Structures are given as structure tokens and as C-alpha cells.
């Protein structure tokens, strides 16, 4: 397969120079990635578990696709002239001829590919799918932009009705409310259809050509290939030029305008905070009609425009462009890292339900065996516990129980094994009592108020 070769610019060369591999003295995570440490895991579990339960409750079905795909999939969907395809995809070295794989930079194209490949068109419509997982883009790491990032995405196939646009926005809004978020609004715009945009693109190009010297280097290149992408640039000088650019909303057809007005009317009726932003175009080729972003209302701490933590839109022609039959569709992706930052910024306290409430301490080989049997019963009863089976010193184990701030310690020694009993120690008062081995789970449940 012959693929297009792209020239590297100075920014790419500089990034490559900065990406030094590990030295003999130290090994670190690759630049632009991060480890999810145990104390941070609670945020990820909170988001993923709530999202999966919530979306299944609305009868969205989960689909998982490979983290790498053939490059041509993104050339045809995202667009050959986009920054993603030209500069930001991680290419894979593969054995064999004809294979040209990349790590997936976004989720929609893969979901559309799976929808076509597995004949989902025959399913009752609309087909509602969601996905969770990592994505990859080679760009300069900075706040809110990583090279490996995670998304939760929704994609609905088979409905051209504007109410489906509203549904995707509405259930995302409800999910965020369930997570405890309040400080955000939905920025929204309409791109109409490609055929309607021709006259507008000519006007836009003329406007930007008059201010070409004020644009960043990337936008000067975008102006030649796809002028609408200049509107999406986050550079301050480019945004200033965008503020005086003609508005696409003034050039929509009657049908596209009615579609958009319906969406706005229902959002108003549902009391979803939103504002029309004529400069919102999203950076991908496949969007049509409604596009939207969830953004914090307070901006960033540095005063810069706040980054969207969820965004999406309608893409009625993408299924056909990738080889399927004409199928309208709308979707959205939530940036998990950015969402977690919003949860922290709004001060939402998380209750860790699996924090140990009990420490199992043991002394001797027979006690270790009995402890394992007791732990199985504790787990079946839903009582979270901690243990360090490799330790024998009782004092060291009880100190560990103190550090974990558990309410009770369950102590098993050689005598308890022979007597078929255990000792329950109240870690606050220090009081101890002996209970029978058979009744230990029942007694603990009473003391921990789990029954």
C-alpha cells in the first residue's frame, strides 16, 4: 500500500529532540504519559463505574475496539489534511507487507468501522454504543494534553432527528450531575452540510487572507487546505482574527437552521446551560450539523480559556465514506483526565467504599491457613479487609492496622486455631473479645453495621 509522506516542520523536529529515551541511570514513563497511582485510582473507578452503570441504564451497549488500526481509516475519516493525520499519529513498526498501523488517535472512526464490519445496520435503530479506553496523539505535552489520554465515548447510529442530538447532550449532562459537577456550560454551533458551506468557506478564506500576517504558521497552512479549521485554533492572535470572521450560522439552509433551532429550543426546555458559539467548528472533517463542547464556566486558574472536557457532534456522512450505507449518526467523547481535574477543581469528595474496615492479624502457619479461610468468608459477606500474611510479629501487624485506621482487628494465633475461635479487637478502645470461628462473620457484621 502506498501512503502519503508528510514533511516534518520545525516544531516536530524540536519535539523529537526533546523526546530522549531512558538513560542507564534511570527509567521513567514516556514523555506525555502518566502512571495512575493507587491513591489516584479512586477517581478513575468513580468515573468509569458510574459512567458504565449510568449508560447501561439508558440502554447504551459497550463496544471495545483494538487500540491500533490501519492508518487509512483515519485518513478517510478524520481527514488527510488534519493535524491529527499529518503530525500527531503514532505509527507502528510491523512485520509483513501492506500493513500500516497506527495507535488510534480518536474513537469515532474505530466505532464506525466496527459498526460497518459487523453488520450492525440490521439491529433495531438507533444503535447506541459506548466505549472506554486509551487514545494516543504525538503532540507537545502540556496541561490537559497528553500523548496517552483516556476517553469515554457515545455513538448513536441510525437517527437523523435533532432530538437524538439533544439526547446525547442531555444524558451526558445528567451523568456529570450524577458525578457532582455543576460549574460548566455547553457551547454549541451548527456546521450545516458540506454543500451548504461552499459559499461560506469562500467568504471565510477572503477574511483570513486579509489578516494573513496575524495568523500563526499552522493556520497559514490550514488556510490553504481547510479554512474552517483556522476558527478552531487556540492561539490568541488567531482567535482575535476569528472574532471578526463571518458567521456560518448566517449561511445555513432552511433545513439546517430548523434542525439547529429545534436543538436549542429543547435544550432550553430541559434547562441545560448552553450558549451558541459561532466559532466552534471542531477539528475533524466528518462533522455535520450540530457540534458542541462541555466547558467549565470559570475558565482556567491562569485566565486562559478553559479546555473542553467533553465534545462531539453529528456526522451523517461518515458511515458512507468508510464504505457503509448512508447512516446518520451523532456522538460525543469525554476526556477522562480532564473530567477528573474538574471533579477535583469543584471539590467533590469521594467516599472509598472498599477501604478496609478490618485487619486480619495471624501468628503461625496454621493461623495463616485459617486466616485465608476466614478472609474468603469476609469477602463473600462484602466486608473489606487488609492483611499482611508474610509477617509473623503481632506488634508489627497491629501497627499496620493502626496506620490503615481500621475499626477492628481479627486476631488468630495457634491457640485460636486449636479452640476454633478468633479474637476481635476494637482498635479505638483496645478492648478484646473471643468469638467462635463459625460466628465470626455474623459478629463482625453486627459491629460494622453491615447487616
C-alpha positions as CSV (number, residue, x, y, z in Angstrom):
1,X,0.0,0.0,0.0
2,X,1.4,3.4,-1.0
3,X,0.8,6.1,1.7
4,X,1.3,9.8,1.6
5,X,4.6,11.1,3.0
6,X,4.4,14.2,5.2
7,X,7.1,16.8,5.8
8,X,8.2,17.4,9.3
9,X,8.1,21.0,10.5
10,X,10.5,22.6,13.0
11,X,8.1,22.1,15.9
12,X,8.0,18.3,15.2
13,X,11.8,18.2,14.9
14,X,12.1,20.0,18.2
15,X,9.7,17.6,19.9
16,X,11.6,14.7,18.6
17,X,14.8,16.2,20.0
18,X,13.2,16.6,23.4
19,X,11.9,13.0,23.5
20,X,15.1,11.4,24.8
21,X,14.8,7.8,25.8
22,X,15.8,6.3,29.1
23,X,19.4,6.6,30.4
24,X,21.4,3.9,32.0
25,X,20.9,5.6,35.4
26,X,17.2,6.0,35.3
27,X,14.0,4.8,33.6
28,X,10.9,6.9,33.6
29,X,7.4,6.8,32.0
30,X,7.4,8.0,28.3
31,X,7.0,11.8,27.9
32,X,3.4,12.8,27.7
33,X,2.1,9.7,29.7
34,X,1.4,9.2,33.4
35,X,1.1,6.4,35.9
36,X,-2.3,6.1,37.7
37,X,-1.1,5.6,41.2
38,X,-3.1,3.7,43.9
39,X,-4.2,6.9,45.7
40,X,-5.5,8.3,42.4
41,X,-7.3,5.2,41.3
42,X,-10.4,6.1,43.3
43,X,-11.1,8.9,40.8
44,X,-10.8,6.6,37.8
45,X,-13.0,4.0,39.4
46,X,-15.6,6.6,40.4
47,X,-15.8,7.9,36.8
48,X,-15.7,4.6,35.0
49,X,-18.0,2.7,37.3
50,X,-20.6,5.5,37.4
51,X,-20.4,6.0,33.6
52,X,-20.8,2.3,32.7
53,X,-23.7,1.8,35.1
54,X,-25.4,5.0,34.0
55,X,-25.1,4.4,30.3
56,X,-26.3,0.8,30.5
57,X,-29.3,2.0,32.4
58,X,-30.1,4.2,29.3
59,X,-29.7,1.0,27.2
60,X,-26.4,2.0,25.6
61,X,-24.2,-1.0,24.9
62,X,-20.5,-1.2,25.4
63,X,-18.2,-1.9,22.4
64,X,-14.4,-2.3,22.6
65,X,-12.1,-1.9,19.6
66,X,-8.4,-2.5,19.2
67,X,-6.0,0.3,20.2
68,X,-4.4,0.2,16.8
69,X,-6.0,0.4,13.4
70,X,-4.9,0.8,9.8
71,X,-3.7,4.3,9.1
72,X,-6.1,4.6,6.1
73,X,-9.1,4.5,8.4
74,X,-8.1,7.9,9.9
75,X,-7.0,9.4,6.6
76,X,-10.5,8.8,5.3
77,X,-12.5,9.8,8.4
78,X,-10.6,12.4,10.3
79,X,-9.2,13.9,7.1
80,X,-5.7,13.7,5.4
81,X,-5.1,17.4,5.9
82,X,-5.8,17.5,9.7
83,X,-3.1,18.0,12.2
84,X,-4.0,14.6,13.7
85,X,-3.2,12.7,10.5
86,X,-0.3,14.9,9.4
87,X,1.6,15.3,12.7
88,X,0.1,13.5,15.6
89,X,-0.4,9.8,14.9
90,X,1.9,7.2,16.5
91,X,3.0,4.9,13.7
92,X,3.8,1.2,14.4
93,X,6.6,-0.8,13.0
94,X,5.1,-4.1,11.8
95,X,6.3,-7.2,10.1
96,X,4.9,-8.2,6.8
97,X,4.0,-6.2,3.7
98,X,1.0,-4.0,3.2
99,X,0.3,-3.3,6.9
100,X,0.5,0.3,8.1
101,X,-0.9,0.5,11.6
102,X,-1.2,3.5,13.9
103,X,-2.3,3.8,17.5
104,X,-5.8,5.1,17.5
105,X,-5.9,9.0,17.9
106,X,-9.7,9.1,18.5
107,X,-12.6,6.7,18.9
108,X,-15.4,7.5,16.4
109,X,-13.7,6.2,13.3
110,X,-13.0,2.8,15.0
111,X,-16.6,2.5,16.2
112,X,-17.9,3.3,12.7
113,X,-15.5,0.7,11.3
114,X,-16.8,-1.9,13.7
115,X,-20.4,-0.9,13.0
116,X,-19.9,-1.5,9.3
117,X,-17.8,-4.6,9.6
118,X,-20.2,-6.5,11.9
119,X,-23.4,-5.6,10.1
120,X,-24.9,-3.6,13.0
121,X,-27.1,-1.8,10.5
122,X,-29.5,-4.7,10.8
123,X,-30.0,-4.0,14.6
124,X,-33.0,-2.0,15.8
125,X,-32.4,1.7,15.4
126,X,-30.9,3.8,16.7
127,X,-27.9,1.6,17.6
128,X,-26.4,3.2,20.8
129,X,-22.9,2.2,21.7
130,X,-20.3,3.5,24.2
131,X,-16.6,2.8,24.7
132,X,-13.9,3.4,27.2
133,X,-10.1,3.3,26.8
134,X,-6.8,4.9,25.9
135,X,-6.0,7.0,22.8
136,X,-2.7,8.4,21.5
137,X,-1.5,11.6,19.9
138,X,2.0,12.8,19.3
139,X,1.9,16.4,20.4
140,X,3.7,18.6,22.8
141,X,2.7,17.6,26.3
142,X,1.1,20.3,28.4
143,X,-1.7,20.8,30.9
144,X,-4.8,18.9,29.7
145,X,-3.0,17.5,26.6
146,X,-1.2,14.1,27.0
147,X,0.2,11.7,24.4
148,X,-1.7,8.9,26.0
149,X,-5.1,10.0,27.2
150,X,-8.4,8.3,28.0
151,X,-11.9,8.8,26.8
152,X,-15.5,7.6,27.4
153,X,-17.4,7.9,24.1
154,X,-21.0,7.6,23.0
155,X,-22.1,7.0,19.4
156,X,-25.7,6.7,18.2
157,X,-26.3,5.3,14.6
158,X,-29.5,5.4,12.5
159,X,-31.3,8.6,13.6
160,X,-31.2,11.9,11.7
161,X,-33.7,13.5,14.1
162,X,-32.4,16.5,16.0
163,X,-33.9,15.0,19.2
164,X,-31.0,12.5,19.1
165,X,-28.5,15.3,19.2
166,X,-30.3,16.5,22.3
167,X,-30.4,13.1,23.8
168,X,-26.6,12.7,23.6
169,X,-26.1,16.1,25.2
170,X,-28.8,15.5,27.9
171,X,-27.6,12.2,29.1
172,X,-24.0,13.5,29.3
173,X,-25.3,16.4,31.3
174,X,-27.1,14.0,33.6
175,X,-24.0,11.9,34.0
176,X,-22.0,14.9,35.0
177,X,-24.7,15.9,37.5
178,X,-24.6,12.4,39.0
179,X,-20.8,12.8,39.3
180,X,-21.4,16.0,41.2
181,X,-20.3,18.6,38.7
182,X,-22.1,22.0,38.5
183,X,-19.7,24.5,37.0
184,X,-20.0,24.1,33.3
185,X,-21.9,25.1,30.2
186,X,-22.4,23.6,26.7
187,X,-21.0,25.6,23.8
188,X,-22.9,24.8,20.6
189,X,-22.9,25.6,16.9
190,X,-24.2,24.2,13.6
191,X,-22.0,23.4,10.6
192,X,-24.9,22.6,8.3
193,X,-23.9,20.3,5.4
194,X,-20.7,20.4,3.3
195,X,-22.6,21.5,0.2
196,X,-24.0,24.5,2.1
197,X,-20.6,25.6,3.4
198,X,-19.0,26.3,0.0
199,X,-20.2,30.0,-0.2
200,X,-19.3,30.5,3.5
201,X,-15.8,29.0,3.1
202,X,-15.1,31.4,0.2
203,X,-16.1,34.3,2.5
204,X,-14.0,33.0,5.4
205,X,-10.9,32.5,3.2
206,X,-11.2,36.0,1.9
207,X,-11.5,37.3,5.5
208,X,-8.4,35.4,6.7
209,X,-6.4,36.3,3.6
210,X,-6.8,40.0,4.6
211,X,-5.3,39.2,8.0
212,X,-2.9,36.5,7.0
213,X,0.1,38.1,8.7
214,X,-1.6,37.9,12.0
215,X,-2.0,34.1,11.9
216,X,0.2,31.5,13.3
217,X,2.3,29.4,10.9
218,X,0.0,26.4,11.3
219,X,-3.1,28.4,10.4
220,X,-1.5,29.8,7.3
221,X,-1.1,26.3,6.1
222,X,-4.7,25.4,7.2
223,X,-6.0,28.4,5.3
224,X,-4.9,26.8,2.1
225,X,-6.3,23.3,2.8
226,X,-9.4,23.9,5.0
227,X,-10.1,27.5,6.2
228,X,-12.7,26.4,8.7
229,X,-10.0,24.8,10.8
230,X,-8.5,28.2,11.4
231,X,-11.6,29.0,13.6
232,X,-10.6,26.1,15.9
233,X,-7.1,27.4,16.6
234,X,-6.5,28.2,20.3
235,X,-3.7,30.7,19.6
236,X,-4.7,34.1,21.0
237,X,-3.7,36.1,17.8
238,X,-5.7,33.6,15.6
239,X,-8.7,33.9,18.0
240,X,-8.7,37.7,17.6
241,X,-9.0,37.3,13.8
242,X,-11.7,34.7,14.3
243,X,-13.8,37.1,16.4
244,X,-14.4,39.3,13.3
245,X,-14.9,36.4,10.9
246,X,-18.2,35.9,9.1
247,X,-20.6,33.5,11.0
248,X,-21.5,30.2,9.5
249,X,-24.9,30.4,11.1
250,X,-25.8,33.2,8.7
251,X,-25.3,30.9,5.8
252,X,-27.3,27.8,6.8
253,X,-30.0,26.3,4.6
254,X,-33.6,26.4,5.9
255,X,-33.5,22.7,6.8
256,X,-30.2,23.1,8.7
257,X,-31.5,26.1,10.5
258,X,-34.6,24.3,11.6
259,X,-32.6,21.4,12.8
260,X,-30.4,23.7,15.0
261,X,-33.3,25.8,16.3
262,X,-35.0,22.6,17.4
263,X,-31.9,21.5,19.4
264,X,-31.6,24.9,21.0
265,X,-35.3,25.0,21.9
266,X,-35.3,21.6,23.6
267,X,-32.1,22.4,25.5
268,X,-33.8,25.5,26.8
269,X,-36.8,23.4,27.9
270,X,-34.6,20.9,29.6
271,X,-32.8,23.8,31.4
272,X,-29.3,22.6,30.2
273,X,-26.9,25.6,30.4
274,X,-25.7,26.4,26.9
275,X,-24.5,29.2,24.7
276,X,-24.2,29.5,20.9
277,X,-20.6,29.9,19.8
278,X,-20.3,30.7,16.1
279,X,-16.6,30.0,16.0
280,X,-17.0,26.4,17.3
281,X,-16.2,24.1,14.4
282,X,-14.3,21.1,16.0
283,X,-11.1,19.9,14.3
284,X,-12.3,16.9,12.3
285,X,-13.6,16.6,8.8
286,X,-16.6,14.4,9.4
287,X,-18.9,16.7,11.4
288,X,-22.2,18.0,10.0
289,X,-25.0,20.0,11.6
290,X,-24.7,20.2,15.4
291,X,-21.3,20.4,17.2
292,X,-20.9,21.1,20.9
293,X,-18.5,21.2,23.8
294,X,-18.8,21.0,27.6
295,X,-16.5,23.6,29.1
296,X,-16.0,25.0,32.7
297,X,-17.8,28.3,33.2
298,X,-15.0,29.7,35.4
299,X,-12.1,29.4,32.9
300,X,-8.7,28.3,34.0
301,X,-6.7,29.5,37.0
302,X,-4.3,31.3,34.7
303,X,-7.1,33.2,33.0
304,X,-6.8,31.3,29.7
305,X,-9.8,29.8,28.0
306,X,-10.8,26.6,29.8
307,X,-10.3,23.4,27.9
308,X,-13.4,21.4,27.0
309,X,-13.7,18.2,29.0
310,X,-16.3,16.6,26.6
311,X,-17.1,17.4,23.0
312,X,-18.9,15.9,20.0
313,X,-21.4,16.4,17.2
314,X,-23.3,14.9,14.3
315,X,-21.6,13.1,11.5
316,X,-24.2,12.0,9.0
317,X,-21.9,11.1,6.1
318,X,-19.0,9.2,7.8
319,X,-20.5,5.7,7.6
320,X,-21.0,6.0,3.9
321,X,-17.5,7.5,3.4
322,X,-16.0,4.5,5.2
323,X,-17.8,2.0,2.9
324,X,-21.2,1.5,4.7
325,X,-24.6,2.5,3.6
326,X,-26.0,6.0,4.3
327,X,-26.4,6.2,8.0
328,X,-26.9,9.3,10.1
329,X,-25.0,9.4,13.4
330,X,-24.1,11.6,16.4
331,X,-21.6,11.1,19.1
332,X,-19.5,12.5,21.9
333,X,-16.2,11.9,23.7
334,X,-15.4,12.7,27.4
335,X,-11.8,13.3,28.3
336,X,-11.3,11.3,31.5
337,X,-8.2,13.1,32.7
338,X,-9.9,16.5,32.2
339,X,-13.1,15.2,33.8
340,X,-11.1,14.1,36.9
341,X,-9.5,17.5,37.0
342,X,-13.0,19.1,37.1
343,X,-14.1,16.7,39.9
344,X,-11.0,17.9,41.9
345,X,-11.5,21.5,41.0
346,X,-15.1,21.5,42.2
347,X,-14.1,19.9,45.5
348,X,-16.2,16.8,45.1
349,X,-15.4,14.5,48.0
350,X,-15.2,10.8,47.1
351,X,-16.1,8.1,49.5
352,X,-14.0,5.0,49.0
353,X,-16.4,2.1,49.7
354,X,-13.7,-0.6,49.6
355,X,-11.4,1.0,52.2
356,X,-10.5,-1.8,54.7
357,X,-12.6,-1.7,57.9
358,X,-10.9,-4.7,59.4
359,X,-7.3,-6.0,59.7
360,X,-6.7,-9.8,59.8
361,X,-3.7,-10.5,62.0
362,X,-2.2,-14.0,62.4
363,X,0.6,-15.8,64.1
364,X,1.9,-19.2,62.8
365,X,1.5,-21.4,59.8
366,X,-1.8,-23.0,60.9
367,X,-3.2,-19.5,61.7
368,X,-2.3,-18.4,58.2
369,X,-4.4,-21.2,56.7
370,X,-7.3,-20.4,59.0
371,X,-6.9,-16.7,58.1
372,X,-7.2,-17.4,54.4
373,X,-10.5,-19.3,55.0
374,X,-11.9,-16.5,57.2
375,X,-10.9,-13.9,54.5
376,X,-12.9,-15.8,51.9
377,X,-16.0,-15.6,54.1
378,X,-15.4,-11.9,54.8
379,X,-15.2,-11.2,51.1
380,X,-18.4,-13.2,50.4
381,X,-20.1,-11.1,53.1
382,X,-18.8,-7.8,51.5
383,X,-16.6,-6.8,54.4
384,X,-13.4,-5.1,53.1
385,X,-10.3,-6.1,55.0
386,X,-6.5,-5.8,54.9
387,X,-3.8,-8.4,55.7
388,X,0.0,-9.0,55.6
389,X,0.3,-12.7,55.6
390,X,4.1,-12.7,55.2
391,X,4.5,-11.1,58.6
392,X,4.6,-13.0,61.9
393,X,5.2,-10.3,64.5
394,X,1.8,-9.4,66.1
395,X,3.0,-5.9,67.1
396,X,4.1,-5.1,63.6
397,X,0.7,-6.2,62.2
398,X,-1.3,-4.2,64.8
399,X,0.8,-1.1,63.9
400,X,-0.2,-1.7,60.3
401,X,-3.8,-1.8,61.4
402,X,-3.4,1.5,63.2
403,X,-1.9,3.1,60.1
404,X,-4.8,1.9,58.0
405,X,-7.3,3.4,60.6
406,X,-9.4,0.2,60.6
407,X,-12.1,-0.2,63.3
408,X,-11.4,-3.7,64.2
409,X,-8.6,-6.3,64.1
410,X,-9.3,-10.0,63.8
411,X,-6.5,-11.9,65.6
412,X,-5.8,-15.6,65.0
413,X,-3.0,-17.4,66.9
414,X,-2.1,-21.1,67.5
415,X,-4.5,-21.2,70.5
416,X,-7.4,-19.8,68.5
417,X,-6.8,-22.4,65.7
418,X,-7.0,-25.3,68.3
419,X,-10.0,-23.7,70.1
420,X,-11.8,-22.8,66.8
421,X,-12.1,-19.2,67.9
422,X,-10.9,-15.8,66.9
423,X,-10.2,-12.6,68.9
424,X,-11.9,-9.4,67.9
425,X,-10.0,-6.3,69.0
426,X,-11.6,-2.8,69.0
427,X,-8.8,-0.6,67.6
428,X,-10.1,2.5,69.2
429,X,-10.7,1.2,72.8
430,X,-8.3,-1.7,72.8
431,X,-10.9,-4.0,74.2
432,X,-10.8,-7.6,73.0
433,X,-13.3,-10.4,73.0
434,X,-13.3,-14.1,71.9
435,X,-15.9,-15.3,69.5
436,X,-16.4,-18.7,67.9
437,X,-14.9,-19.4,64.4
438,X,-18.4,-20.2,63.0
439,X,-19.9,-16.9,64.1
440,X,-17.1,-14.5,63.3
441,X,-18.7,-13.1,60.1
442,X,-22.0,-12.6,61.8
443,X,-20.5,-10.9,64.9
444,X,-18.3,-8.6,62.7
445,X,-21.3,-7.7,60.5
446,X,-23.2,-6.6,63.6
447,X,-20.3,-4.4,64.9
448,X,-19.7,-2.9,61.4
449,X,-23.4,-2.4,60.8
450,X,-23.4,-4.3,57.6
451,X,-26.5,-6.3,58.5
